[in-house]
Amino acid sequence: MTCESLDPPDNDKETFEEVDPTGRFGRYSDLLGAGAVKKVYRAFDQQEGIEVAWNLVKLNNFSQDPSVGDRLVKEVQLLSQLRNTYIITLIDVWKNSERNTLNFITEICTSGNLREYRKRHRHVSIRALKKWSKQVLKGLVYLHTHEPCVIHRDLNCSNIFINGNVGEVKIGDFGLAATVGTSHVAHSVLGTPEYMAPELYEEDYNELVDIYSFGMCVLEMVTLEIPYNECESVAQIYKRVTNGYKPEAFHKVHDPEVKAFIGKCIGIYTQRPSALQLLADPFFAEVDDDDDNNNNDNST
C-alpha cells in the first residue's frame, strides 16, 4: 500500500509567509529570535509533520561587509557536518536569489534559549543546573574531539537552547566557530566579551576557551547575573579579565562545591580541565547519564 499525500483544497491550505523551493517547509510570521545578522522564525516541516526553526539572513545587509555573509555561510556548512544529541541539527539550506536571502532550517527547541528559560524559572535546584551543564559539556566533548576540532568561541546562555518539557539542552549559533588542525590553536579575536577567556585577547588559544565560557554560563545559571555586569564598557571588562579579576557574581556563589567547580573552569588556561575531564568531576556524581538523554553522545 502506498502512502499518499494529503493535499487539502486551496481554500483550506495552511497560511505560510513563505515556502521553500521544494514546498516542504513553510514559514510562519512568529519571530523566535533576532540577532545582528539573522532572524529566526517558527516554521513547519510538512514532510515530517514537525515544527522547525527557519533562519533567515538578508544578504543585502552585508553589501558593505561581505565577510559577515561569508561567515554565516560557513556556519551553515559547519552545522551540516555536526550530528550529535547536544548540538542543534541542520535540516536544509538554500539561497533565495530573488529575495537575496540565505535560508536554513534547523531543529527547534520549544523553550527557547537557556538565559530566558532560567529567568522564567527562578527557583531551580542545583541538581537541575548540573543536568543542563552536563549536557553542554557532552556537546563540547563532541565538538572538541571532532575531526577537525571545532571551537565554538561564543558560548553563552543565549545560544544554548532547551526543550523544557524533557530538560534537553543543545548548543547552537556557530557563526563564530572555528575549525582548527592538529595543533588545536586558533588566532583571531571574536566572541562575547563577558564570556571571553583572557587568552582569546592574546590571539593564541585552543578549545579550552570554550571551557572558560562554559564556566561563565554555569555562573550565570547559578546567580542569574551576566558576568561582569558591574562593568560599564567592553574596555573595563577587558581590563578586569586580562588582569585576572573574576566577576563580582562569582563571589556571590554561596555553595562551596559549585564555586569550586566554576573556579576550575575559569582559571588560567594551563590549569583548565578539558570537557572530558570535567565530565568525570565529582560535581556530577549525583547526575546519572539516564537523566540527560544519554544517546549518541559521540555520533558523527
C-alpha positions in Angstrom: 0.0 0.0 0.0 1.5 3.4 -1.0 1.5 6.4 1.3 -0.4 9.2 -0.4 0.0 13.0 0.2 -3.0 14.6 1.9 -3.5 17.8 -0.1 -6.4 19.9 1.2 -8.4 22.2 -1.1 -6.7 25.5 -1.9 -9.0 27.4 0.3 -8.1 25.1 3.2 -4.3 25.2 2.9 -2.2 26.4 5.8 -1.2 30.1 5.6 2.5 30.5 5.4 4.5 33.7 5.0 7.0 31.8 2.7 7.6 28.3 1.4 10.9 26.8 0.5 11.5 25.8 -3.2 10.6 22.2 -2.6 7.4 23.0 -0.8 8.5 21.0 2.2 9.0 23.9 4.7 6.5 26.7 5.4 7.5 29.8 7.4 5.1 31.4 9.9 5.3 35.1 10.9 6.1 34.1 14.5 9.6 35.5 15.3 11.5 33.2 17.7 14.6 35.4 17.9 16.6 38.1 16.2 20.3 38.7 16.2 22.7 41.1 14.5 22.7 39.2 11.2 19.7 36.9 11.2 16.1 36.4 12.2 14.7 33.1 13.3 11.0 32.2 12.7 8.8 29.3 13.6 8.2 27.0 10.7 6.6 23.7 9.8 8.2 20.6 8.1 5.2 19.2 6.1 7.1 16.1 5.2 7.9 15.0 8.8 4.9 16.8 10.5 7.1 18.7 13.0 7.8 22.3 13.9 11.2 23.6 12.9 13.2 26.9 13.0 13.6 28.9 9.8 16.8 31.0 10.0 16.6 33.9 7.5 19.5 36.1 6.6 19.1 39.1 4.3 22.3 39.1 2.3 21.9 42.7 1.1 22.6 43.7 4.7 26.2 42.7 4.1 26.9 44.7 0.9 29.3 46.9 2.8 30.9 43.9 4.7 30.6 40.7 2.7 32.8 38.9 5.3 29.8 38.7 7.6 27.7 37.0 5.0 30.6 34.6 4.3 30.8 33.8 8.0 27.2 32.8 8.0 27.7 30.6 5.0 30.5 28.9 6.9 28.2 28.5 9.9 25.7 26.6 7.8 28.4 24.5 6.2 29.8 23.6 9.6 26.3 22.8 11.0 25.7 20.4 8.2 28.7 18.3 9.3 27.7 18.1 13.0 25.4 15.3 14.2 25.1 15.0 18.0 22.3 14.8 20.6 23.6 18.0 22.2 24.1 20.1 19.1 21.3 21.9 17.1 20.7 19.8 13.9 20.7 21.5 10.5 18.0 20.0 8.2 18.2 22.0 5.0 19.7 25.1 3.4 19.2 27.2 0.3 19.7 30.6 -1.2 16.8 32.7 -2.5 18.2 34.8 -5.3 15.0 36.8 -5.8 14.9 37.9 -2.2 18.7 37.8 -1.8 18.4 35.8 1.4 20.2 32.8 2.8 17.8 30.4 4.5 18.4 27.4 6.6 16.2 25.1 8.6 17.2 23.7 12.0 15.5 21.7 14.6 13.6 23.9 17.1 13.9 23.9 20.8 10.5 24.6 22.2 11.5 26.6 25.3 14.0 29.0 23.6 17.4 29.8 24.9 18.7 28.9 28.4 19.1 32.6 29.5 15.4 33.4 29.0 14.3 30.0 30.3 16.3 30.4 33.5 14.8 33.9 34.0 11.3 32.5 33.7 12.1 29.7 36.2 14.0 31.4 39.1 13.6 28.5 41.6 15.6 25.6 40.1 17.6 23.0 42.1 21.3 22.7 41.8 20.7 19.2 40.5 18.7 20.5 37.6 21.5 23.0 36.8 24.0 20.2 36.9 21.9 18.2 34.4 21.9 21.1 32.0 25.6 21.7 32.5 26.5 18.1 31.9 24.7 18.1 28.6 26.5 21.2 27.5 29.8 19.5 28.3 28.9 16.5 26.3 28.2 18.8 23.4 31.7 20.4 23.9 33.3 16.9 24.0 31.8 16.2 20.7 33.0 19.5 19.2 36.5 19.3 20.7 37.1 15.7 19.6 35.6 16.3 16.1 37.9 15.9 13.1 38.8 18.7 12.7 38.4 20.1 16.2 35.6 22.7 16.4 36.0 25.6 18.8 32.6 27.4 19.4 34.2 30.7 20.6 30.9 32.3 21.5 29.4 30.0 24.0 26.9 31.8 26.4 23.5 31.2 27.8 21.8 33.0 24.9 23.0 30.4 22.3 22.3 27.3 24.4 18.8 26.1 23.8 16.4 23.9 25.8 13.4 21.7 25.3 12.0 22.4 28.8 9.4 19.5 28.7 12.2 17.0 28.8 15.1 19.0 30.1 17.1 18.6 26.9 19.8 21.1 26.3 21.6 21.8 22.9 24.4 24.1 21.7 23.6 26.4 18.8 24.7 29.5 16.9 28.0 28.5 15.3 28.5 31.8 13.5 31.9 32.4 15.2 33.0 28.8 15.4 36.5 27.9 14.1 37.8 24.6 12.9 41.5 24.1 13.7 44.1 21.5 12.7 46.0 19.0 14.8 47.7 21.8 16.7 44.2 22.9 18.1 45.5 26.5 18.0 43.5 29.5 16.6 44.5 33.1 16.1 41.6 35.6 15.8 39.7 37.6 18.4 35.9 37.0 18.4 33.2 36.4 20.9 31.0 38.0 23.6 33.3 40.0 25.9 31.8 38.8 29.2 32.4 35.2 28.3 35.8 35.5 26.5 38.8 33.8 28.1 41.9 36.0 28.7 43.9 34.1 26.1 41.4 35.0 23.4 42.6 38.6 23.6 46.1 37.3 23.1 45.1 35.7 19.8 46.7 32.4 20.7 44.4 29.9 22.2 42.8 26.4 21.9 39.5 24.7 22.6 39.9 25.5 26.3 38.4 28.9 25.7 35.1 27.1 25.4 35.6 25.7 28.9 36.1 29.2 30.3 32.9 30.3 28.6 31.1 27.2 29.9 32.2 28.2 33.4 30.7 31.7 32.9 27.5 30.0 31.7 27.3 28.0 34.9 27.9 31.2 36.9 25.0 32.9 35.1 22.7 29.9 35.6 23.5 29.9 39.4 23.4 33.7 40.1 21.0 34.9 37.3 23.6 37.6 36.5 25.5 38.1 33.4 29.2 38.0 34.3 31.0 41.4 34.7 27.6 43.3 34.6 29.3 45.7 37.1 31.4 46.9 34.2 30.2 49.9 32.2 32.1 49.2 29.0 33.9 46.5 27.0 37.2 48.2 27.8 36.5 47.7 31.6 35.7 44.0 31.0 38.9 43.6 29.0 40.9 45.2 31.8 39.4 43.1 34.5 39.7 39.8 32.5 43.2 40.3 31.4 44.3 41.3 34.9 42.8 38.1 36.3 39.9 39.6 38.2 36.9 37.3 38.5 33.4 38.8 38.0 31.6 40.1 41.1 28.9 37.4 40.5 31.5 34.7 41.3 31.8 36.0 44.9 28.0 35.7 45.3 28.1 31.9 44.9 27.5 30.5 48.3 27.7 26.8 47.6 31.4 25.9 48.0 31.1 22.9 45.6 29.6 25.0 42.9 32.0 27.8 43.4 35.0 25.4 43.2 33.7 23.9 40.0 33.2 27.3 38.3 36.7 28.3 39.6 38.2 25.3 37.8 36.5 26.3 34.5 37.5 30.0 34.6 41.0 29.5 35.9 44.2 30.1 34.0 44.2 28.0 30.8 47.3 26.0 31.7 45.3 24.5 34.6 41.9 24.5 33.0 40.4 21.0 32.6 39.1 19.6 29.2 35.4 19.0 28.7 36.1 15.2 29.0 37.9 15.7 32.4 35.1 17.9 33.7 32.5 15.2 32.9 34.4 12.9 35.3 34.4 15.6 38.0 32.7 14.6 41.3 30.5 17.7 40.7 28.3 15.4 38.5 28.3 12.4 40.8 24.6 12.8 41.6 23.6 13.2 37.9 23.1 9.9 36.1 23.6 9.6 32.3 20.0 8.3 32.2 18.9 11.8 33.4 20.2 13.6 30.4 19.2 11.7 27.2 22.3 9.6 27.0 22.3 8.5 23.4 24.7 9.1 20.5 27.0 11.2 22.6 29.8 10.9 20.1 27.9 10.2 16.9 29.3 11.8 13.8 
